[in-house]
Amino acid sequence: MDDILILSHTRWQNRKAVSILSEYFTQLGLTKHPDKTFIGRIDQGFFIFFGYHFSRTPLQLASQTVRKHVERMLQL
């Protein structure tokens, strides 16, 4: 598995978690993909993780997830 989601209540909790995770990555020789890494507040927008749209609104399937599934079904 290579997807990680860290949710925290405060900026300081987030920074500590990211710092610890970065230390483990360094020890294991792993790197974060710059285009696929987002560190910030959810209020600044939204993000899609495992096909779900995360924001201040209730959790829902991302529209691109639904679109991709419909395209695959039509191919079959």
C-alpha positions, 0 to 999 in steps of 0.5 A: 500500500502506498496511500497515506492519509493523516487527519489531525485537529491542530496544525501542530499535531499535523506537523509532528505526524508528517515529521515522524512519517518523513523520518520513516520514509528516510530510513526506508529510502522512500520519497513522497511524490511531489504531484500527489502530496497535499499537506494543508487544511481541508477548508482550503478546498477538497481532496480525493482519496480512494475515490471519495471526495473529502471536504466539509460537506458529507463524504461522497463518491468523487464524480470522477470515480463514478465517471470512470466506473461508468466508462468501464461498464460501457466497455464491457 
